[in-house]
Amino acid sequence: MNRSDNRQLVPGRLGVKGLRFPVKVRTKSGELQSSIATVDVQARMPSEIDWQGFNESGLMLADEKEGIDVRRFRPVLEKMQSKLGAASVKVKIKFPYFREKAAPVSGAVSSMDYDCSFSGILDTSGNWELVVGVQVPVSTVCPCSKEISEHGAHNQRGIVKLKFKPEGMIWLEDMLDLVEQSASCSLYALLEDEDEKYCTERAYDNPRFVEDLVREVALRLKVNRRIKWFLIEAENTESIHNHSAYAMIEMDNE
């Protein structure tokens, strides 16, 4: 409900946080994947209007029959901005994204889930910014441990958090592949014995410090001219230390 207010105190932004909402995400294969998004919405309202309450229909997400992807997120915000009568809108949706993944030797297929997000801001002047996020679990082997040990090397499971600003179409699957290819080995939900042997040996042959991991991801992103900025964070849960290892790279990709 909008109504006039004479107190002359206008909040900078108004909205909702933590709203869970069904969405459909378009996959690279063209299919629509149903998911449950956690949605944050902030709107800057004209100074003469005091926004009282929030109409969930203003989210406009349920109307997206074509599914959400990098191309479709701006039209969602344009509709939302018009519906709310806002000077600007800022929307973030976080959702689990699933993809089928075949084991490297046996070919056994299972589903892997990844936490992904779209965060966009749009104002009435047409200023637009989109940040896409993916979180990818990976496996790494310590190069130092491999070099000094007579029997094997210690490894750890890590998480890579990648945020980027796209110019043009970027598929989530391509970014997930890019991160996994940068690690010692990728993770799988289901593995047979021959797959475990392959993953163990592959990781041992491709040791990575946490700083190597972010460097490898950055090198692959730098050659993609459709990405104009990126931020990479990696955290490894150490298997022989009581702490985690961390590294970060942020770059404008000019």
C-alpha angles and dihedrals in degrees: 000000000000120000138162118264127194099196091093092219112123120184113233092234136000130194148099134290133201097018110160112217136169114247138173118224121200113232127212089255089059097253125128115239118202115223142158114245129199104222131202117187127186124179132186107215128204111271094245093058128073108202110220115188130342130261109217090209087070089075090076090195095119090059093060099104091164092059132242120286138138091285097047101046097081094054088052091056092044091055091045093049091051093046093051097038089231128164088220138354132207118194132179124184122187120191142161112252121202130202132176113244128190120219111249099245111013093039091224107165124222137156123260121196126212130186109237136173145189118205119183138171126195133174135189091263089064095252105155136182130174127189119189121199134196130178115205126187113216143169125241135183121213111245092205093052090049092051098049101035125089093202118043128302136261118261136189142197114244139185124224117202112197126185122179143168110229129210103196130355118334120175120218090226092060092053092047090052092047093055095044091051089055095059131078087256137341124243129248133197094219129030135171122212093268090051092052089052091051094048093047093050095042092052091048090052092049107046117182134187112212089255089052089054095057090043092054092049091047093051090054092047095048093066092053106091091190090071114075099178137010142181120199125190124179128186123184120199099220117227097206100030131068092232142053128252118231139191135170138190125186122183144166105229100217 
